[in-house]
Structures are given as C-alpha cells and as structure tokens.
C-alpha cells in the first residue's frame, strides 16, 4: 500500500519503454510529453529528462516556479550536479520522462513514508545523469496542510533517505565524496532538531543535533546550538 507501491504497480502494468508519472491533484501542461520526448530523442544516450513547473494554490493561482529562476539558469548552463540534488529535491516525477529500463535497474520506489521520489531520483542521477528542459511542464498544487504540517516527518525522512542511499548506492558517495554526504545528512539533522525543539521535544532535538555535530564537527553553528541548548 502507499504511494510507492502504487507507482511500482503502475510501472509493472505499463508496457511502453518510456514512463511518465503524474499526481491526481496536479495539472499537466500540454507541452510536457512533447518537450521531454524531444530532448530525449536528441540524445540517444540520455535515460532521464526533467523540467520545471509552477506552484499553484488550491484555487489554481500561481505562487512561483518549482525551481527558482537562478537555479534554473544554472541547470541550463551546466546541468544538474549530484551534490545539488542531494541538498534539495530539484526533480519532480510530474515533470520527468524516464526509460523503463532505468526504473527496473534501480528496482522501483522504496516503501518509505516520505521521500521515496527523492531517493529514486538520487539513485537515477548517480547512475544516469539527467538532462534539464527549461520549460514549465506541470502545475504543482500546494495545500496549506501540506506546507505547514508534517515537517518533522519530512525532515526525518530526508535523514533516512540519505543514510539508506549510503548503503544501497555506493556510487553516490563515490561521486559526491563522503564529506559532502556527511554534511548533507548533518544539515537535515539540524533541521529536524530545530523542528523538534519548536514542537517541545527537547531530548530528541539535542540527540539529533549531537548526531549532526558528529557528522560535521567543523560546522561551528551546530556546536554552538548544542552548547546553548545544554545551558538552557
């Protein structure tokens, strides 16, 4: 059950060599498939392509691009770097076209409570560097509940994703380096700690901040926050 299982089931039932996903609450732009397919066909060596989108509210009013303009310009100029994707999920299934063989090679989506698409794209990018299409390909509907709720769960899921990938996808560490990976995990642990502190779970906040310090002892702000929390 769950989103990951539904996606895996859909892939298993599909027969086409190219796979495109979509979420029921979002809107697909008419140019999506054409734009992505055109980019894929220009380079037979490509296996994964993705584009941009626009966030909208419940009434369909625009809130801004999914990938900010400055980041989009960098993607156009030099492509997607794996360490960038590790810092932030820049790829969305609703704006992607993926060869079926890649999904089968990776084994589909993991049964995670959150972050299975990020886990999937990090593995994809480590094995098959994606190409970016600078176009708005979908409208991403955001609900107030999805923005304000579940932040602790999302932060914890991000830590789980990065730690799991260190075991199942050694190419990730080989390409980005263990220090960058450790810093990425520490950053997520710091965010998790802050969310827990705001929620009043100070013991968990201190524990996770301590883990961040162990992973990135050279980051002074983690040490200072841990010291300040011990005195509070």
N, C-alpha and C positions, 0 to 999 in steps of 0.2 A: 504494500500500500504506500501511498505518498506520491509526491511529485516525481521523484527519481524513478520509482517503479513504473509510473505511467509513461515517462519518456522512454525508458528501456523497452517497455511493451510496444510502444509505437514504432520504435526502430525495428524490433523483431518482426512486426507485421508489415513493415514497408518493404517494397521490392526495388525501388529506384536506387541508383548509385550515389545520388546526392540527397542529403537530408536537410530540411529546414524546419525549425520548431516555431511554435507560436503559443502565447498565453491568451486565454479566452478574454481577459479583461483589457487587453491592449489592442491597438489598431495598427494594421499593416498598411504601409504606403504601397500604391500600385506599382511603383518602380522597384520594389525591393528585390524580387527574384531576378528580374532582368538585369539590374545593376550588378548584383553579386555574381550571377552566372556569366555575364560578360567579362568580369575581372578574372574569374576562374578559367575561362576558356582562353584568355590571352596568354596564360602561363600554365602549360600542362603539368608543370612541377608543383603547382600550388595544390594544397589539400584543404585549406581552411581560409575563408574570407569573411570579413565582418565590416559593419558600417556604423554610422551614428544614428541617433534617434532624438526625439524631443519628449521631455516630461510634460504631462498634462495633469490637470486636477480632475476631480470627479465629474465636472461639467464639460471637460474637454478643452479647457482654457490652457494655453501654453504657459509653461513655467521655466523654460530654458532647455538647452540641449543636454542630452545624456552625457556626452563627452564635451567638456568645456572647450571653447574656441582655441585657447592657447595649446591645450593638449592635442586637439585635433590637428592643428598646424604641425606639431611635432611628429604626429603619426604620418602625415602626408610627406614630410621632409625626410624622415629616416626610418619609418616603420615602427612596429611595436617591439620594445625590448622586454625580455622576460622579467627583469627586475621591476619594471614599471607595472606589469600585470600583477606581480607579487605584492606591490604596495597598494594597488587599487584594482578592483574588477572593472576593466575597461571594455570587456567583451560581453555582449548580451546575445542569448540564443535567438531572440526575436529579430536580431539584425545580422544573422550569420547564415552561411551555407557551408556545409561540411560533407566531405566524402564519407560515405557509409563505411568504407574500409578503415578509416581513422577511428570511428566510434567503436567498431568491432575490435580493433587493435588495442584500444585502451580498456575495453570491457564495459563501456557504458557509464552510467552515472551511479555514484555510490549512495547507499541508503543513509544519508546524513539528514539531520533535522533542518539544517540550513547550510548553504554554501556549496551544494553539490555541483552547481553550474560553474562556479569559480574553480573548484577542484578539477573539474573536467577540462576547462579551458587552460589551466596551468599545465596540465599534462599534455594537452594538444600542442601548446606553444613550445614546450620543451622538446617535442618530437617533430613537429611540423610547423615551422614558423608561419604565422598567418599574414595575410595582406589586408590592408585597410582601404575601404571605399569611402571617400569623403562625401557622404550624402545622408540625408535624413530618411531612414528606411522604415521606421515604426514610431508610434506614439505610445509612450510608456505611462500608463495611468497610475498616479500615486494617490493613495488614500491617507487621511490623517492618521489612522490607526497604524498603517504600515510604516509611517515615518517616525512616530513617537513611541510606539510600543515594540517590545521585543529586542531592545538594543543590547541588553546583557546577553541574551541568547545568541544574537548575531555576532557579538564580539567573541563569545566563547567558541562559536562555530568556526570563526576565522582562525583561531588558535589551533583548533582541531584539524582543520584543513591543512595548514602549513606543516604541522608536526607529522601528520599522516603522509604527506607527499614526500617528506624527507626519507621515508622508509620505502614507499612504493614507486617513487620516480627519482632514482639516483641522478638522472640526467639534469634534474632541476638544480641540485647542489653543485654539480659539475660546471654548469653554465653560469650560475649567479655567484657561486662561492659560498662557503659555509658562514662567513662573517655577515654577508648581506642577508642570508636566510635568517640567521640568529637575530639580527637587528629587526627584520620584518616581524618575527614572532614576538620579540620584546615590545615592539610598537603596539601590536594588537593586545598583548597582555596589559600594557599600560592603559589602553583604552578600556579594557574590561575592568581593570582595577578602579578606574575613575567612575564607571557606571555603577559598580558595586558600592563604592563609597557613597555615591548620591542616593542609592537605594537603602543605605543604612547597614549593609553587610560589611562591616569594617574588617572582620577577621579574614574574609575571602579577599577583600581589597588588598590587605597587607601581604597575604600569601602570594597573590598573583603579581604584585609589584616586586616582591622579592625574587620571583622567578625571572622577571624582566631584568633585574639587576644582574642576576647570574648569567643570563644570556648576553647582555650588553653592558658589562661593567664600566665601559669607557663613556657611557652616556650619563652625564652628571645629573641631569634633571630627574632621572629615576632614583638615583641615590638620595638626592635632596628631598624628594617627595616621601621616600621611605623613612628618612630620618625625621622629617616633620611629622609624619603620621605616628611615629613611635613616641614623640613628645606630646602629641595631642591627647 
